[in-house]
Amino acid sequence: MFLEIFSLICSNLPSTHLSLLTGEKSDQVSKRNYDQYRMKYLREMYKRRLEVGPEKERRRSEWINWNYDSEIFAFGKRLGEEFNETTIKQAFIHSSYVEKERAKRAELGLNLKDLTFDLEDNSELAEKGADLISNYVKVYLRNMYPYFFEEGICAIHNYLVSESMLSHIAKHIGCGDLILSEDFPVLPSTLSQTFKAVVGAVLKDRGQEKAETFVRDFVLPQLISKDINELWEVVNPMGLLTAVLALIGKGPPEPRLLWKSGANTIMALYWVGIYSDKQLVAKSPGETVTIAEEMAAREALKKLMKTEDSRSPLILGRMADNLKLDYKKVNMSAAEVLKNYYSQLKKQNTASA
């Protein structure tokens, strides 16, 4: 587009002016005024370019230096994976592209029944990849956080396998330019499905172990520097803390005000501690006593679930190659803990009455 505008401008300019733009000095222009006139025309060209506006975004395949087969080969090398060429190409074919090709052939009057149409979209690969991603993420999290409640594991899982997260990963590993789809720019849903299909391609070509390693290397690192406790919203932290303490045979939580400062100012600060059997379990500050008490209960739950800020980092990369995971492990459910606690409490109240 820029070359077309440049050619249009130059075609309407005298040879003298054209020499100023191209840098060729003409005899009709004095040496003293050469730079002065040249700068004027360069400014005018720049002004006209701004008036036209930015160049329209185009597919990477529209550029002259594009080679799809080379890019497919380079994609696998960048990720350190050995893909079967047919399988990885299928992983990048969206269903909209297949429908578009069918429509083109129908417009040309070609009979699809008589012609071989070997294009197959990535729906099947994406389905298998989605199942593997979901199962492995849960298995890994349950083994890394064995005391974290199942509701928390599901919350982290939903965060990692969400459309926005998977499309973010797909975009940054270079899937956007390789996808064959009708929509452009590529939609997040298409990017997400393509990433699942790439995982499905690894599963098909190299087996389950390599596919799980692929997920571990690209999906699970998104938790680095992320507070997993924020991903799971506990509605009643004090009630859950009471049930958990009763489950492990400890006394009920007792909140106590430890100290306060600036109580009558807008900078008020209260520190509340949670005690059980006269032992300090956790403490936390807050703008009010109620907020401080709730935050202290959340800190106590973090310690009991072993998800506090000082916890050990996730085992990733080469250190996780020999990691033994229990695929049958299921963490304790917070809902079940609360249900059992209140059932026992109800029985005790009935018996005492």
SVG drawing of the C-alpha trace seen along z (x, -y; Angstrom):
<svg xmlns="http://www.w3.org/2000/svg" viewBox="-34 -28 60 72">
<polyline fill="none" stroke="black" stroke-width="0.4" points="0.0,0.0 2.8,-2.4 4.5,-1.7 1.3,-2.4 1.0,-5.8 4.6,-6.6 4.3,-5.7 1.1,-7.9 2.9,-10.9 6.0,-10.5 4.0,-10.1 2.6,-13.6 5.9,-15.3 8.3,-17.0 11.6,-15.3 13.3,-18.1 11.1,-17.3 11.5,-13.6 15.2,-13.9 14.8,-15.5 12.8,-12.5 15.1,-9.9 18.3,-11.6 19.7,-12.2 20.9,-15.8 19.7,-17.6 21.5,-20.4 18.4,-22.6 18.7,-22.6 21.5,-24.6 23.7,-22.8 22.9,-25.4 19.2,-24.8 19.2,-21.1 18.8,-20.0 16.2,-22.6 13.9,-21.5 14.5,-17.9 13.3,-18.3 10.2,-20.1 9.1,-17.3 9.9,-14.6 7.7,-16.4 4.9,-16.6 5.2,-12.9 5.1,-12.1 2.0,-14.3 0.2,-12.6 1.1,-9.2 -0.4,-10.1 -3.6,-11.3 -4.0,-7.9 -3.8,-6.2 -2.1,-3.0 -1.8,-0.1 -4.5,2.5 -3.6,5.6 -3.0,8.5 -2.5,12.2 1.1,13.3 0.6,15.6 0.0,12.6 3.6,11.5 6.0,12.5 8.5,14.2 6.0,16.6 6.5,20.4 3.9,22.4 5.8,25.7 8.9,24.1 6.9,22.3 5.3,25.6 8.7,27.3 10.1,24.4 7.1,24.4 7.9,27.9 11.6,27.1 10.9,24.0 8.9,26.1 11.3,29.0 8.7,31.4 8.9,33.9 5.5,33.6 4.2,35.7 3.7,33.2 0.2,34.4 -1.0,34.3 0.4,30.9 -1.0,29.4 -4.4,30.8 -4.1,29.2 -4.1,25.8 -7.1,26.3 -10.2,24.7 -13.7,25.9 -14.5,22.5 -11.6,22.9 -12.9,26.3 -16.4,24.9 -15.0,22.0 -13.1,24.3 -16.2,26.4 -18.2,23.3 -15.5,22.2 -15.7,25.6 -19.4,25.4 -19.3,22.0 -17.1,23.3 -19.7,26.0 -17.4,28.9 -19.1,32.0 -17.7,32.8 -18.8,36.4 -16.7,37.0 -13.6,35.2 -11.4,36.2 -11.6,33.7 -8.9,34.6 -9.1,31.5 -10.0,32.5 -10.5,29.9 -8.9,30.0 -12.1,30.8 -11.2,34.4 -7.6,33.5 -8.9,30.5 -11.4,32.8 -8.7,35.3 -6.3,32.5 -8.9,30.8 -9.5,34.0 -5.8,34.6 -5.2,30.9 -8.1,31.1 -7.2,34.4 -3.4,33.8 -3.9,30.3 -6.1,31.7 -3.8,34.6 -0.7,32.4 -2.4,29.8 -3.8,32.5 -0.3,34.0 1.4,30.6 -1.3,29.3 -2.5,32.4 -4.1,30.4 -5.9,27.9 -9.6,28.5 -11.1,29.9 -13.0,26.7 -9.8,24.8 -8.2,27.3 -11.2,26.9 -10.9,23.1 -7.2,23.2 -8.1,25.7 -10.8,23.5 -8.4,20.6 -5.7,22.5 -8.0,24.1 -10.1,21.0 -10.4,19.7 -8.5,16.5 -5.6,18.4 -5.2,21.0 -5.6,18.4 -2.9,16.4 -0.5,19.4 -1.3,20.2 -0.7,16.7 2.7,16.5 4.0,19.8 3.3,18.7 0.0,20.4 -1.7,17.2 0.1,17.0 -0.2,20.7 -4.0,21.1 -6.1,21.6 -9.5,20.1 -12.0,17.8 -11.9,15.1 -9.1,12.6 -7.7,11.4 -8.0,14.9 -10.6,15.1 -9.6,16.2 -11.9,19.2 -10.1,20.3 -6.7,19.8 -7.8,21.8 -9.1,24.7 -5.9,24.7 -3.8,25.1 -5.9,28.0 -5.5,29.5 -1.7,29.1 -1.8,31.0 -3.9,33.6 -1.3,33.8 1.5,34.5 -0.7,37.1 -1.4,38.8 2.2,38.8 4.3,39.1 2.0,40.6 0.5,39.6 3.7,39.0 5.1,36.5 1.7,34.7 1.5,34.3 5.1,33.0 4.0,30.5 1.1,29.3 3.4,29.1 5.9,27.0 3.4,24.5 0.2,24.4 1.2,24.9 4.0,22.2 1.1,19.7 0.7,20.2 4.2,18.7 3.9,15.5 0.1,16.2 -1.5,16.4 -3.6,19.6 -5.7,18.6 -7.1,15.7 -8.5,17.9 -10.8,19.7 -13.2,17.4 -14.1,18.8 -17.6,17.4 -17.4,18.2 -13.8,18.6 -14.5,18.6 -17.1,21.3 -14.8,23.5 -12.0,22.9 -14.2,24.1 -15.1,27.3 -11.5,28.0 -10.2,27.6 -12.9,29.9 -12.0,32.4 -8.3,32.5 -9.3,32.7 -8.6,29.1 -10.7,26.6 -12.9,24.0 -11.2,20.8 -11.1,17.8 -10.5,14.4 -8.7,11.9 -7.7,8.3 -3.9,8.2 -3.3,4.4 -4.7,1.4 -3.5,-2.0 -5.3,-5.2 -8.7,-3.9 -10.4,-7.3 -8.7,-8.2 -9.1,-7.3 -5.8,-5.3 -7.2,-2.9 -5.5,0.5 -6.4,3.5 -4.5,6.8 -6.6,9.8 -5.2,13.2 -7.0,16.6 -6.3,19.0 -7.2,22.7 -6.5,24.5 -4.7,21.4 -2.3,21.6 -1.9,18.8 -2.9,20.2 -2.7,17.1 -3.0,13.3 -3.8,10.5 -4.4,6.8 -7.5,4.9 -9.2,1.6 -11.8,2.8 -12.0,5.5 -14.4,7.5 -12.1,7.3 -9.1,8.2 -10.9,11.2 -11.9,12.5 -8.4,12.0 -6.9,13.9 -9.3,16.8 -8.1,16.9 -4.5,16.9 -5.3,19.8 -6.9,21.7 -3.8,21.1 -1.6,22.6 -3.8,25.7 -4.0,26.2 -0.2,25.4 -0.8,22.8 0.8,19.9 3.0,17.4 6.2,19.1 5.2,22.4 7.7,24.3 7.6,23.4 6.0,25.7 8.2,28.6 8.5,27.8 11.0,28.4 13.6,31.1 13.1,31.4 9.6,32.8 10.8,35.5 11.0,38.1 7.9,36.8 5.6,39.7 2.0,38.6 -0.9,40.4 -3.6,40.3 -6.3,41.7 -5.8,39.0 -8.8,36.8 -8.5,34.0 -11.0,33.5 -14.0,31.4 -14.8,28.3 -18.5,28.8 -18.2,32.4 -16.3,31.1 -18.9,28.5 -21.7,31.0 -20.2,33.5 -19.4,30.9 -22.9,29.4 -24.5,32.9 -22.5,33.9 -23.3,30.6 -27.0,31.2 -26.8,34.7 -25.1,33.3 -27.7,30.6 -30.5,33.2 -28.9,35.6 -28.4,32.8 -32.0,31.6"/>
</svg>
